[in-house]
Amino acid sequence: MRYFAALRSRRSCYKRDVRVRRRDTRNVNARVAEVTTEHLRTQMSGTDAALQFMQLCRPSMVQRGGGNIINMASAAGVHGSKTFAPYAMAKEAVRALTRCAAREWGRDGITVNAICPLATTDALQQAIDTGVAQAPSGPLGRYGSPADDIAPVALFLASADSRFITGHTLMADGGLSMDAGR
């Protein structure tokens, strides 16, 4: 995705080992009453991939004295989005995994955080163009730009400026989730 190109272009300025686990490409949408084991198996494969990715990153980070892992999650689980039950469940599992790893790996100098982005993708732009989707109802009333709105959040989490932040989810969603945690 475009925001990872921005992160890669600046990666050489960081002395820490930074790894970003991008979002899943397979989304299974279903209402709760319609969710099947196959839906979950398909959607949770992304959660398995996140775990395996983190496990692969850890040894080199420990050897280097630390690093930053950034997972991509979704506000769909935070909000309990209609018709997105399998997707929401998988993304909440990624957030839980993020918190667990942050607790276990913090003493190794590894920070583990997640971002819940609300950004325009090619598929979303097509849905907007055809009238299937509309602007979000958050205070900013727009979808974020992957390069201009989401990449800086990832860059912050990858930088030394975030060295005391771990186990958190940053909601890069234009304020859509501001009251979700109350």
OpenMM code with the backbone's topology and positions (N, CA, C; nanometers):
from openmm import Vec3, app, unit

residues = "MET ARG TYR PHE ALA ALA LEU ARG SER ARG ARG SER CYS TYR LYS ARG ASP VAL ARG VAL ARG ARG ARG ASP THR ARG ASN VAL ASN ALA ARG VAL ALA GLU VAL THR THR GLU HIS LEU ARG THR GLN MET SER GLY THR ASP ALA ALA LEU GLN PHE MET GLN LEU CYS ARG PRO SER MET VAL GLN ARG GLY GLY GLY ASN ILE ILE ASN MET ALA SER ALA ALA GLY VAL HIS GLY SER LYS THR PHE ALA PRO TYR ALA MET ALA LYS GLU ALA VAL ARG ALA LEU THR ARG CYS ALA ALA ARG GLU TRP GLY ARG ASP GLY ILE THR VAL ASN ALA ILE CYS PRO LEU ALA THR THR ASP ALA LEU GLN GLN ALA ILE ASP THR GLY VAL ALA GLN ALA PRO SER GLY PRO LEU GLY ARG TYR GLY SER PRO ALA ASP ASP ILE ALA PRO VAL ALA LEU PHE LEU ALA SER ALA ASP SER ARG PHE ILE THR GLY HIS THR LEU MET ALA ASP GLY GLY LEU SER MET ASP ALA GLY ARG".split()
positions = [
    Vec3(0.0833, -0.1183, 0.0000),
    Vec3(0.0000, 0.0000, 0.0000),
    Vec3(0.0878, 0.1246, 0.0000),
    Vec3(0.0257, 0.2356, -0.0341),
    Vec3(0.1008, 0.3595, -0.0494),
    Vec3(0.1674, 0.4061, 0.0791),
    Vec3(0.1038, 0.3884, 0.1962),
    Vec3(0.1661, 0.4392, 0.3176),
    Vec3(0.2894, 0.3601, 0.3558),
    Vec3(0.3019, 0.2362, 0.3101),
    Vec3(0.4219, 0.1609, 0.3407),
    Vec3(0.5377, 0.2034, 0.2521),
    Vec3(0.5084, 0.2556, 0.1353),
    Vec3(0.6145, 0.3098, 0.0508),
    Vec3(0.6795, 0.4283, 0.1213),
    Vec3(0.5979, 0.5126, 0.1843),
    Vec3(0.6505, 0.6267, 0.2584),
    Vec3(0.7340, 0.5791, 0.3768),
    Vec3(0.6875, 0.4771, 0.4460),
    Vec3(0.7616, 0.4236, 0.5594),
    Vec3(0.8938, 0.3640, 0.5134),
    Vec3(0.8919, 0.2869, 0.4046),
    Vec3(1.0147, 0.2259, 0.3532),
    Vec3(1.1157, 0.3321, 0.3113),
    Vec3(1.0680, 0.4418, 0.2538),
    Vec3(1.1600, 0.5438, 0.2055),
    Vec3(1.2325, 0.6133, 0.3204),
    Vec3(1.1752, 0.6122, 0.4394),
    Vec3(1.2372, 0.6777, 0.5541),
    Vec3(1.2984, 0.5792, 0.6521),
    Vec3(1.2859, 0.4515, 0.6256),
    Vec3(1.3300, 0.3483, 0.7192),
    Vec3(1.4794, 0.3583, 0.7496),
    Vec3(1.5586, 0.3999, 0.6536),
    Vec3(1.7030, 0.4020, 0.6736),
    Vec3(1.7458, 0.5013, 0.7814),
    Vec3(1.6607, 0.5972, 0.8186),
    Vec3(1.6990, 0.6940, 0.9206),
    Vec3(1.6776, 0.6395, 1.0610),
    Vec3(1.6174, 0.5235, 1.0760),
    Vec3(1.5928, 0.4655, 1.2071),
    Vec3(1.6986, 0.3616, 1.2393),
    Vec3(1.7471, 0.3661, 1.3620),
    Vec3(1.8467, 0.2699, 1.4046),
    Vec3(1.7819, 0.1442, 1.4614),
    Vec3(1.6526, 0.1482, 1.4847),
    Vec3(1.5810, 0.0341, 1.5404),
    Vec3(1.5258, -0.0529, 1.4287),
    Vec3(1.4991, -0.1760, 1.4646),
    Vec3(1.4387, -0.2717, 1.3729),
    Vec3(1.2876, -0.2480, 1.3745),
    Vec3(1.2316, -0.2103, 1.2608),
    Vec3(1.0891, -0.1775, 1.2514),
    Vec3(1.0225, -0.2739, 1.1556),
    Vec3(0.9091, -0.3304, 1.1973),
    Vec3(0.8318, -0.4193, 1.1117),
    Vec3(0.6858, -0.3792, 1.1179),
    Vec3(0.6258, -0.3657, 1.0015),
    Vec3(0.4841, -0.3304, 0.9919),
    Vec3(0.4104, -0.4470, 0.9296),
    Vec3(0.3080, -0.4944, 0.9981),
    Vec3(0.2237, -0.6021, 0.9459),
    Vec3(0.1009, -0.5358, 0.8874),
    Vec3(0.0908, -0.5375, 0.7551),
    Vec3(-0.0205, -0.4679, 0.6908),
    Vec3(-0.1481, -0.5486, 0.6993),
    Vec3(-0.2525, -0.4889, 0.6553),
    Vec3(-0.3855, -0.5482, 0.6703),
    Vec3(-0.4026, -0.6741, 0.5856),
    Vec3(-0.5073, -0.7468, 0.6191),
    Vec3(-0.5408, -0.8666, 0.5440),
    Vec3(-0.6073, -0.8269, 0.4129),
    Vec3(-0.5916, -0.9111, 0.3141),
    Vec3(-0.6538, -0.8821, 0.1847),
    Vec3(-0.7860, -0.9551, 0.1664),
    Vec3(-0.8144, -1.0545, 0.2502),
    Vec3(-0.9397, -1.1297, 0.2388),
    Vec3(-1.0358, -1.0843, 0.3469),
    Vec3(-1.1462, -1.0276, 0.3087),
    Vec3(-1.2473, -0.9865, 0.4051),
    Vec3(-1.3729, -1.0688, 0.3829),
    Vec3(-1.4179, -1.1327, 0.4890),
    Vec3(-1.5404, -1.2117, 0.4841),
    Vec3(-1.6459, -1.1332, 0.5601),
    Vec3(-1.7523, -1.0966, 0.4910),
    Vec3(-1.8596, -1.0208, 0.5545),
    Vec3(-1.9803, -1.1111, 0.5751),
    Vec3(-2.0346, -1.1078, 0.6961),
    Vec3(-2.1544, -1.1845, 0.7281),
    Vec3(-2.2135, -1.1309, 0.8572),
    Vec3(-2.3433, -1.1431, 0.8680),
    Vec3(-2.4107, -1.1085, 0.9933),
    Vec3(-2.3833, -1.2189, 1.0949),
    Vec3(-2.3933, -1.1860, 1.2225),
    Vec3(-2.3613, -1.2807, 1.3287),
    Vec3(-2.4396, -1.4112, 1.3128),
    Vec3(-2.5669, -1.4032, 1.2847),
    Vec3(-2.6498, -1.5244, 1.2716),
    Vec3(-2.6097, -1.6105, 1.1524),
    Vec3(-2.5345, -1.5545, 1.0582),
    Vec3(-2.4958, -1.6271, 0.9372),
    Vec3(-2.3504, -1.6736, 0.9371),
    Vec3(-2.2737, -1.6387, 1.0396),
    Vec3(-2.1309, -1.6730, 1.0425),
    Vec3(-2.1132, -1.8243, 1.0528),
    Vec3(-2.0266, -1.8770, 0.9681),
    Vec3(-1.9956, -2.0201, 0.9696),
    Vec3(-1.8504, -2.0402, 1.0137),
    Vec3(-1.8194, -2.1636, 1.0454),
    Vec3(-1.6822, -2.1974, 1.0806),
    Vec3(-1.5888, -2.1665, 0.9643),
    Vec3(-1.6347, -2.1882, 0.8430),
    Vec3(-1.5517, -2.1585, 0.7251),
    Vec3(-1.5238, -2.0085, 0.7132),
    Vec3(-1.6236, -1.9250, 0.7422),
    Vec3(-1.6012, -1.7800, 0.7435),
    Vec3(-1.4868, -1.7461, 0.8392),
    Vec3(-1.4956, -1.8015, 0.9590),
    Vec3(-1.3941, -1.7720, 1.0604),
    Vec3(-1.2578, -1.8246, 1.0201),
    Vec3(-1.2549, -1.9464, 0.9665),
    Vec3(-1.1275, -2.0043, 0.9224),
    Vec3(-1.0619, -1.9152, 0.8177),
    Vec3(-1.1401, -1.8703, 0.7227),
    Vec3(-1.0865, -1.7843, 0.6167),
    Vec3(-1.0367, -1.6527, 0.6733),
    Vec3(-1.1188, -1.5868, 0.7533),
    Vec3(-1.0827, -1.4548, 0.8044),
    Vec3(-0.9692, -1.4616, 0.9059),
    Vec3(-0.9706, -1.5639, 0.9907),
    Vec3(-0.8684, -1.5736, 1.0945),
    Vec3(-0.7319, -1.6126, 1.0387),
    Vec3(-0.7238, -1.6498, 0.9127),
    Vec3(-0.5936, -1.6792, 0.8539),
    Vec3(-0.5048, -1.5549, 0.8584),
    Vec3(-0.5653, -1.4383, 0.8514),
    Vec3(-0.4887, -1.3141, 0.8638),
    Vec3(-0.4341, -1.2949, 1.0038),
    Vec3(-0.5104, -1.3380, 1.1029),
    Vec3(-0.4634, -1.3301, 1.2409),
    Vec3(-0.3484, -1.4277, 1.2620),
    Vec3(-0.3600, -1.5471, 1.2058),
    Vec3(-0.2491, -1.6429, 1.2110),
    Vec3(-0.1244, -1.5837, 1.1466),
    Vec3(-0.1425, -1.5158, 1.0351),
    Vec3(-0.0293, -1.4541, 0.9654),
    Vec3(0.0352, -1.3462, 1.0521),
    Vec3(-0.0466, -1.2698, 1.1231),
    Vec3(0.0081, -1.1671, 1.2126),
    Vec3(0.0939, -1.2309, 1.3211),
    Vec3(0.0446, -1.3383, 1.3807),
    Vec3(0.1206, -1.4092, 1.4839),
    Vec3(0.2522, -1.4612, 1.4274),
    Vec3(0.2474, -1.5275, 1.3127),
    Vec3(0.3691, -1.5830, 1.2529),
    Vec3(0.4677, -1.4726, 1.2160),
    Vec3(0.4169, -1.3624, 1.1641),
    Vec3(0.5004, -1.2469, 1.1300),
    Vec3(0.5743, -1.1969, 1.2542),
    Vec3(0.4998, -1.1799, 1.3635),
    Vec3(0.5599, -1.1301, 1.4868),
    Vec3(0.6637, -1.2279, 1.5410),
    Vec3(0.6323, -1.3561, 1.5354),
    Vec3(0.7262, -1.4572, 1.5831),
    Vec3(0.8548, -1.4575, 1.5003),
    Vec3(0.8428, -1.4339, 1.3706),
    Vec3(0.9610, -1.4283, 1.2838),
    Vec3(1.0451, -1.3033, 1.3115),
    Vec3(0.9804, -1.1935, 1.3453),
    Vec3(1.0513, -1.0673, 1.3697),
    Vec3(1.1271, -1.0674, 1.5019),
    Vec3(1.0727, -1.1318, 1.6017),
    Vec3(1.1237, -1.1199, 1.7378),
    Vec3(1.2718, -1.1558, 1.7538),
    Vec3(1.3201, -1.2692, 1.7034),
    Vec3(1.4601, -1.3043, 1.7296),
    Vec3(1.5602, -1.1972, 1.6854),
    Vec3(1.5432, -1.1412, 1.5673),
    Vec3(1.6380, -1.0387, 1.5222),
    Vec3(1.6249, -0.9121, 1.6054),
    Vec3(1.5039, -0.8820, 1.6506),
    Vec3(1.4854, -0.7640, 1.7351),
    Vec3(1.5520, -0.7835, 1.8714),
    Vec3(1.5384, -0.9013, 1.9290),
    Vec3(1.6038, -0.9304, 2.0564),
    Vec3(1.7552, -0.9191, 2.0394),
    Vec3(1.8074, -0.9750, 1.9305),
    Vec3(1.9508, -0.9711, 1.9042),
    Vec3(2.0016, -0.8271, 1.8901),
    Vec3(1.9206, -0.7387, 1.8338),
    Vec3(1.9599, -0.5993, 1.8135),
    Vec3(1.9281, -0.5102, 1.9341),
    Vec3(1.8663, -0.5672, 2.0342),
    Vec3(1.8358, -0.4892, 2.1531),
    Vec3(1.7010, -0.4191, 2.1505),
    Vec3(1.6164, -0.4554, 2.0572),
    Vec3(1.4813, -0.3990, 2.0543),
    Vec3(1.4325, -0.3740, 1.9140),
    Vec3(1.3119, -0.3218, 1.9062),
    Vec3(1.2516, -0.2919, 1.7772),
    Vec3(1.1066, -0.2507, 1.7957),
    Vec3(1.0423, -0.2241, 1.6854),
    Vec3(0.9032, -0.1797, 1.6854),
    Vec3(0.8227, -0.2686, 1.5919),
    Vec3(0.7144, -0.3236, 1.6429),
    Vec3(0.6214, -0.3988, 1.5592),
    Vec3(0.4927, -0.3187, 1.5525),
    Vec3(0.4425, -0.3001, 1.4317),
    Vec3(0.3193, -0.2251, 1.4105),
    Vec3(0.2226, -0.3139, 1.3342),
    Vec3(0.1102, -0.3456, 1.3972),
    Vec3(0.0061, -0.4259, 1.3333),
    Vec3(-0.1046, -0.3347, 1.2831),
    Vec3(-0.1712, -0.3778, 1.1778),
    Vec3(-0.2875, -0.3053, 1.1280),
    Vec3(-0.4133, -0.3777, 1.1731),
    Vec3(-0.5015, -0.3049, 1.2361),
    Vec3(-0.6281, -0.3600, 1.2837),
    Vec3(-0.7413, -0.2836, 1.2149),
    Vec3(-0.8568, -0.2760, 1.2784),
    Vec3(-0.9704, -0.2061, 1.2183),
    Vec3(-1.0675, -0.1624, 1.3260),
    Vec3(-1.1305, -0.0503, 1.3024),
    Vec3(-1.2345, -0.0025, 1.3935),
    Vec3(-1.3606, -0.0871, 1.3829),
    Vec3(-1.3681, -0.1761, 1.2857),
    Vec3(-1.4877, -0.2604, 1.2704),
    Vec3(-1.5141, -0.3414, 1.3966),
    Vec3(-1.4096, -0.3863, 1.4624),
    Vec3(-1.4271, -0.4605, 1.5868),
    Vec3(-1.4590, -0.3688, 1.7034),
    Vec3(-1.3981, -0.2521, 1.7053),
    Vec3(-1.4223, -0.1557, 1.8125),
    Vec3(-1.5683, -0.1122, 1.8124),
    Vec3(-1.6213, -0.0895, 1.6936),
    Vec3(-1.7587, -0.0410, 1.6794),
    Vec3(-1.8619, -0.1530, 1.6719),
    Vec3(-1.8192, -0.2748, 1.6399),
    Vec3(-1.9157, -0.3822, 1.6189),
    Vec3(-1.9955, -0.3588, 1.4920),
    Vec3(-1.9261, -0.3335, 1.3828),
    Vec3(-1.9897, -0.3008, 1.2554),
    Vec3(-2.0847, -0.4101, 1.2065),
    Vec3(-2.2025, -0.3665, 1.1620),
    Vec3(-2.3013, -0.4606, 1.1080),
    Vec3(-2.2470, -0.5311, 0.9846),
    Vec3(-2.2778, -0.6551, 0.9712),
    Vec3(-2.2427, -0.7432, 0.8596),
    Vec3(-2.0923, -0.7705, 0.8455),
    Vec3(-2.0133, -0.7316, 0.9437),
    Vec3(-1.8694, -0.7534, 0.9384),
    Vec3(-1.8213, -0.8432, 1.0516),
    Vec3(-1.9048, -0.9332, 1.1021),
    Vec3(-1.8698, -1.0124, 1.2202),
    Vec3(-1.7373, -1.0880, 1.2071),
    Vec3(-1.7141, -1.1675, 1.1027),
    Vec3(-1.5862, -1.2394, 1.0949),
    Vec3(-1.4657, -1.1451, 1.0881),
    Vec3(-1.4787, -1.0403, 1.0090),
    Vec3(-1.3709, -0.9418, 0.9951),
    Vec3(-1.3443, -0.8726, 1.1284),
    Vec3(-1.4519, -0.8283, 1.1953),
    Vec3(-1.4382, -0.7592, 1.3237),
    Vec3(-1.3734, -0.8501, 1.4276),
    Vec3(-1.4139, -0.9762, 1.4309),
    Vec3(-1.3556, -1.0710, 1.5255),
    Vec3(-1.2056, -1.0887, 1.5011),
    Vec3(-1.1672, -1.1014, 1.3765),
    Vec3(-1.0261, -1.1206, 1.3430),
    Vec3(-0.9434, -0.9984, 1.3792),
    Vec3(-0.9967, -0.8807, 1.3530),
    Vec3(-0.9216, -0.7578, 1.3823),
    Vec3(-0.9108, -0.7332, 1.5323),
    Vec3(-1.0134, -0.7705, 1.6084),
    Vec3(-1.0023, -0.7596, 1.7541),
    Vec3(-0.9008, -0.8596, 1.8067),
    Vec3(-0.8893, -0.9749, 1.7426),
    Vec3(-0.7879, -1.0730, 1.7813),
    Vec3(-0.6481, -1.0167, 1.7578),
    Vec3(-0.6295, -0.9417, 1.6503),
    Vec3(-0.4996, -0.8784, 1.6231),
    Vec3(-0.4681, -0.7761, 1.7321),
    Vec3(-0.5684, -0.7001, 1.7732),
    Vec3(-0.5460, -0.6017, 1.8811),
    Vec3(-0.5109, -0.6728, 2.0119),
    Vec3(-0.5763, -0.7840, 2.0426),
    Vec3(-0.5445, -0.8602, 2.1637),
    Vec3(-0.4034, -0.9183, 2.1557),
    Vec3(-0.3676, -0.9724, 2.0401),
    Vec3(-0.2330, -1.0243, 2.0189),
    Vec3(-0.1290, -0.9144, 2.0381),
    Vec3(-0.1593, -0.7961, 1.9887),
    Vec3(-0.0701, -0.6807, 2.0044),
    Vec3(-0.0451, -0.6528, 2.1524),
    Vec3(-0.1514, -0.6512, 2.2320),
    Vec3(-0.1365, -0.6234, 2.3754),
    Vec3(-0.0584, -0.7351, 2.4460),
    Vec3(-0.0879, -0.8592, 2.4126),
    Vec3(-0.0165, -0.9721, 2.4748),
    Vec3(0.1333, -0.9666, 2.4445),
    Vec3(0.1677, -0.9452, 2.3184),
    Vec3(0.3089, -0.9382, 2.2799),
    Vec3(0.3776, -0.8186, 2.3452),
    Vec3(0.3064, -0.7063, 2.3560),
    Vec3(0.3648, -0.5885, 2.4205),
    Vec3(0.4032, -0.6203, 2.5651),
    Vec3(0.3163, -0.6919, 2.6353),
    Vec3(0.3460, -0.7294, 2.7747),
    Vec3(0.4639, -0.8272, 2.7832),
    Vec3(0.4666, -0.9241, 2.6926),
    Vec3(0.5700, -1.0265, 2.6988),
    Vec3(0.7056, -0.9789, 2.6482),
    Vec3(0.7066, -0.8919, 2.5488),
    Vec3(0.8315, -0.8572, 2.4815),
    Vec3(0.8875, -0.7209, 2.5191),
    Vec3(0.8172, -0.6483, 2.6032),
    Vec3(0.8639, -0.5152, 2.6425),
    Vec3(1.0011, -0.5161, 2.7065),
    Vec3(1.0282, -0.6137, 2.7900),
    Vec3(1.1586, -0.6223, 2.8577),
    Vec3(1.2725, -0.6475, 2.7589),
    Vec3(1.2381, -0.6914, 2.6390),
    Vec3(1.3394, -0.7114, 2.5344),
    Vec3(1.3598, -0.5849, 2.4510),
    Vec3(1.2926, -0.4763, 2.4904),
    Vec3(1.3061, -0.3503, 2.4162),
    Vec3(1.2190, -0.3441, 2.2921),
    Vec3(1.1215, -0.4339, 2.2834),
    Vec3(1.0333, -0.4382, 2.1664),
    Vec3(0.9007, -0.3730, 2.2016),
    Vec3(0.8630, -0.2726, 2.1238),
    Vec3(0.7301, -0.2150, 2.1396),
    Vec3(0.6397, -0.2757, 2.0337),
    Vec3(0.5149, -0.2994, 2.0721),
    Vec3(0.4175, -0.3598, 1.9811),
    Vec3(0.2903, -0.2767, 1.9905),
    Vec3(0.2514, -0.2174, 1.8801),
    Vec3(0.1327, -0.1325, 1.8748),
    Vec3(0.0515, -0.1657, 1.7502),
    Vec3(-0.0679, -0.1115, 1.7459),
    Vec3(-0.1558, -0.1325, 1.6301),
    Vec3(-0.2114, 0.0016, 1.5837),
    Vec3(-0.2477, 0.0049, 1.4585),
    Vec3(-0.3150, 0.1207, 1.3994),
    Vec3(-0.4469, 0.0719, 1.3413),
    Vec3(-0.5533, 0.1447, 1.3705),
    Vec3(-0.6826, 0.1210, 1.3055),
    Vec3(-0.7030, 0.2340, 1.2058),
    Vec3(-0.6662, 0.2125, 1.0801),
    Vec3(-0.6778, 0.3196, 0.9815),
    Vec3(-0.8162, 0.3246, 0.9162),
    Vec3(-0.8586, 0.4429, 0.8839),
    Vec3(-0.9782, 0.4610, 0.8017),
    Vec3(-0.9307, 0.5414, 0.6814),
    Vec3(-0.8857, 0.4702, 0.5805),
    Vec3(-0.8224, 0.5346, 0.4660),
    Vec3(-0.8829, 0.4855, 0.3359),
    Vec3(-0.8719, 0.5685, 0.2369),
    Vec3(-0.9217, 0.5357, 0.1040),
    Vec3(-0.8349, 0.4269, 0.0422),
    Vec3(-0.8996, 0.3232, -0.0076),
    Vec3(-0.8315, 0.2188, -0.0839),
    Vec3(-0.8919, 0.2208, -0.2244),
    Vec3(-0.8328, 0.1481, -0.3146),
    Vec3(-0.8881, 0.1426, -0.4499),
    Vec3(-1.0309, 0.0880, -0.4484),
    Vec3(-1.0534, -0.0185, -0.3699),
    Vec3(-1.1882, -0.0777, -0.3624),
    Vec3(-1.2874, 0.0196, -0.3001),
    Vec3(-1.2451, 0.0904, -0.1967),
    Vec3(-1.3339, 0.1874, -0.1323),
    Vec3(-1.3635, 0.3025, -0.2277),
    Vec3(-1.2633, 0.3486, -0.2986),
    Vec3(-1.2852, 0.4585, -0.3932),
    Vec3(-1.3851, 0.4181, -0.5011),
    Vec3(-1.3763, 0.2947, -0.5466),
    Vec3(-1.4714, 0.2452, -0.6459),
    Vec3(-1.6125, 0.2419, -0.5866),
    Vec3(-1.6243, 0.2002, -0.4612),
    Vec3(-1.7552, 0.1968, -0.3950),
    Vec3(-1.8120, 0.3373, -0.3778),
    Vec3(-1.7263, 0.4338, -0.3494),
    Vec3(-1.7707, 0.5733, -0.3379),
    Vec3(-1.8164, 0.6248, -0.4734),
    Vec3(-1.7373, 0.5972, -0.5762),
    Vec3(-1.7694, 0.6433, -0.7116),
    Vec3(-1.9019, 0.5873, -0.7628),
    Vec3(-1.9357, 0.4663, -0.7199),
    Vec3(-2.0602, 0.4035, -0.7663),
    Vec3(-2.1772, 0.4270, -0.6700),
    Vec3(-2.1508, 0.5018, -0.5623),
    Vec3(-2.2578, 0.5333, -0.4685),
    Vec3(-2.2856, 0.4255, -0.3655),
    Vec3(-2.2049, 0.3208, -0.3612),
    Vec3(-2.2242, 0.2141, -0.2637),
    Vec3(-2.1770, 0.2587, -0.1251),
    Vec3(-2.0719, 0.3384, -0.1196),
    Vec3(-2.0185, 0.3882, 0.0072),
    Vec3(-2.0294, 0.5403, 0.0094),
    Vec3(-2.0242, 0.5947, 0.1295),
    Vec3(-2.0298, 0.7404, 0.1443),
    Vec3(-1.9243, 0.7838, 0.2447),
    Vec3(-1.9099, 0.9128, 0.2626),
    Vec3(-1.8117, 0.9656, 0.3562),
    Vec3(-1.8453, 0.9199, 0.4980),
    Vec3(-1.7449, 0.8966, 0.5807),
    Vec3(-1.7703, 0.8552, 0.7184),
    Vec3(-1.8354, 0.9676, 0.7989),
    Vec3(-1.9002, 0.9290, 0.9077),
    Vec3(-1.9744, 1.0256, 0.9873),
    Vec3(-1.8916, 1.0893, 1.0980),
    Vec3(-1.7625, 1.0657, 1.1027),
    Vec3(-1.6765, 1.1227, 1.2061),
    Vec3(-1.6617, 1.2730, 1.1912),
    Vec3(-1.6005, 1.3382, 1.2892),
    Vec3(-1.5855, 1.4832, 1.2875),
    Vec3(-1.5170, 1.5396, 1.1636),
    Vec3(-1.4193, 1.4681, 1.1089),
    Vec3(-1.3511, 1.5192, 0.9894),
    Vec3(-1.4287, 1.4894, 0.8621),
    Vec3(-1.5234, 1.3957, 0.8676),
    Vec3(-1.6136, 1.3695, 0.7559),
    Vec3(-1.5490, 1.3223, 0.6277),
    Vec3(-1.4346, 1.2573, 0.6383),
    Vec3(-1.3669, 1.2089, 0.5175),
    Vec3(-1.2829, 1.0869, 0.5516),
    Vec3(-1.2479, 1.0135, 0.4475),
    Vec3(-1.1537, 0.9034, 0.4627),
    Vec3(-1.0133, 0.9620, 0.4583),
    Vec3(-0.9221, 0.8987, 0.5292),
    Vec3(-0.7851, 0.9458, 0.5301),
    Vec3(-0.7112, 0.9076, 0.4038),
    Vec3(-0.6064, 0.9798, 0.3801),
    Vec3(-0.5146, 0.9486, 0.2711),
    Vec3(-0.4099, 0.8513, 0.3249),
    Vec3(-0.3890, 0.7388, 0.2565),
    Vec3(-0.2867, 0.6455, 0.3054),
    Vec3(-0.1502, 0.7119, 0.3246),
    Vec3(-0.1090, 0.7936, 0.2292),
    Vec3(0.0231, 0.8559, 0.2370),
    Vec3(0.0274, 0.9745, 0.3333),
    Vec3(-0.0766, 1.0553, 0.3340),
    Vec3(-0.0726, 1.1791, 0.4119),
    Vec3(-0.1268, 1.1664, 0.5535),
    Vec3(-0.2159, 1.0720, 0.5779),
    Vec3(-0.2785, 1.0608, 0.7098),
    Vec3(-0.2400, 0.9353, 0.7872),
    Vec3(-0.2155, 0.8252, 0.7193),
    Vec3(-0.1855, 0.7002, 0.7885),
    Vec3(-0.0343, 0.6785, 0.8006),
    Vec3(0.0401, 0.7038, 0.6953),
    Vec3(0.1858, 0.6841, 0.6994),
    Vec3(0.2520, 0.7618, 0.8128),
    Vec3(0.2134, 0.8874, 0.8381),
    Vec3(0.2771, 0.9579, 0.9504),
    Vec3(0.2530, 0.8914, 1.0859),
    Vec3(0.1385, 0.8276, 1.1026),
    Vec3(0.1111, 0.7553, 1.2275),
    Vec3(0.2067, 0.6362, 1.2387),
    Vec3(0.2225, 0.5620, 1.1293),
    Vec3(0.3163, 0.4492, 1.1293),
    Vec3(0.4594, 0.4988, 1.1512),
    Vec3(0.4941, 0.6100, 1.0881),
    Vec3(0.6284, 0.6655, 1.1063),
    Vec3(0.6520, 0.7060, 1.2515),
    Vec3(0.5513, 0.7632, 1.3148),
    Vec3(0.5635, 0.7976, 1.4563),
    Vec3(0.5882, 0.6725, 1.5396),
    Vec3(0.5076, 0.5687, 1.5179),
    Vec3(0.5242, 0.4451, 1.5953),
    Vec3(0.6577, 0.3768, 1.5660),
    Vec3(0.7144, 0.4033, 1.4502),
    Vec3(0.8435, 0.3458, 1.4134),
    Vec3(0.9605, 0.4282, 1.4664),
    Vec3(0.9327, 0.5465, 1.5147),
    Vec3(1.0392, 0.6376, 1.5553),
    Vec3(1.0726, 0.6251, 1.7036),
    Vec3(1.1844, 0.6856, 1.7412),
    Vec3(1.2247, 0.6899, 1.8820),
    Vec3(1.1274, 0.7721, 1.9652),
    Vec3(1.0525, 0.8596, 1.9029),
    Vec3(0.9540, 0.9408, 1.9756),
    Vec3(0.8454, 0.8571, 2.0408),
    Vec3(0.8256, 0.7345, 1.9939),
    Vec3(0.7212, 0.6479, 2.0501),
    Vec3(0.7783, 0.5410, 2.1429),
    Vec3(0.9015, 0.5579, 2.1876),
    Vec3(0.9699, 0.4525, 2.2634),
    Vec3(0.9018, 0.4151, 2.3944),
    Vec3(0.8137, 0.5014, 2.4466),
    Vec3(0.7456, 0.4717, 2.5723),
    Vec3(0.5989, 0.4355, 2.5504),
    Vec3(0.5641, 0.4012, 2.4271),
    Vec3(0.4270, 0.3622, 2.3930),
    Vec3(0.4308, 0.2177, 2.3457),
    Vec3(0.3574, 0.1317, 2.4131),
    Vec3(0.3476, -0.0074, 2.3706),
    Vec3(0.2139, -0.0654, 2.4157),
    Vec3(0.1621, -0.1573, 2.3361),
    Vec3(0.0351, -0.2221, 2.3682),
    Vec3(-0.0869, -0.1387, 2.3357),
    Vec3(-0.0680, -0.0340, 2.2590),
    Vec3(-0.1786, 0.0567, 2.2290),
    Vec3(-0.2254, 0.0452, 2.0847),
    Vec3(-0.3473, 0.0892, 2.0646),
    Vec3(-0.4036, 0.1010, 1.9307),
    Vec3(-0.4271, 0.2477, 1.9036),
    Vec3(-0.3690, 0.2983, 1.7975),
    Vec3(-0.3945, 0.4361, 1.7562),
    Vec3(-0.5041, 0.4342, 1.6505),
    Vec3(-0.6094, 0.5080, 1.6776),
    Vec3(-0.7252, 0.5136, 1.5891),
    Vec3(-0.7049, 0.6285, 1.4899),
    Vec3(-0.6491, 0.5983, 1.3748),
    Vec3(-0.6267, 0.6986, 1.2703),
    Vec3(-0.7503, 0.6998, 1.1811),
    Vec3(-0.8588, 0.7542, 1.2362),
    Vec3(-0.9891, 0.7430, 1.1691),
    Vec3(-1.0668, 0.8742, 1.1623),
    Vec3(-0.9968, 0.9851, 1.1721),
    Vec3(-1.0641, 1.1142, 1.1605),
    Vec3(-1.1608, 1.1432, 1.2745),
    Vec3(-1.1407, 1.0797, 1.3895),
    Vec3(-1.2259, 1.1034, 1.5055),
    Vec3(-1.3486, 1.0154, 1.5129),
    Vec3(-1.3648, 0.9244, 1.4199),
    Vec3(-1.4823, 0.8389, 1.4168),
    Vec3(-1.4988, 0.7578, 1.5452),
    Vec3(-1.3882, 0.7199, 1.6067),
    Vec3(-1.3927, 0.6338, 1.7253),
    Vec3(-1.3725, 0.7084, 1.8566),
    Vec3(-1.3827, 0.8377, 1.8555),
    Vec3(-1.3449, 0.9130, 1.9760),
    Vec3(-1.4236, 0.8732, 2.1004),
    Vec3(-1.5445, 0.8276, 2.0884),
    Vec3(-1.6244, 0.7905, 2.2054),
    Vec3(-1.6361, 0.6391, 2.2231),
    Vec3(-1.5675, 0.5620, 2.1422),
    Vec3(-1.5830, 0.4168, 2.1465),
    Vec3(-1.5301, 0.3541, 2.2745),
    Vec3(-1.4318, 0.4154, 2.3365),
    Vec3(-1.3725, 0.3572, 2.4565),
    Vec3(-1.4364, 0.4013, 2.5864),
    Vec3(-1.5441, 0.4780, 2.5806),
    Vec3(-1.6048, 0.5289, 2.7049),
    Vec3(-1.7049, 0.4349, 2.7596),
] * unit.nanometer
topology = app.Topology()
chain = topology.addChain("A")
for resn in residues:
    res = topology.addResidue(resn, chain)
    for name in ("N", "CA", "C"):
        topology.addAtom(name, app.Element.getBySymbol(name[0]), res)
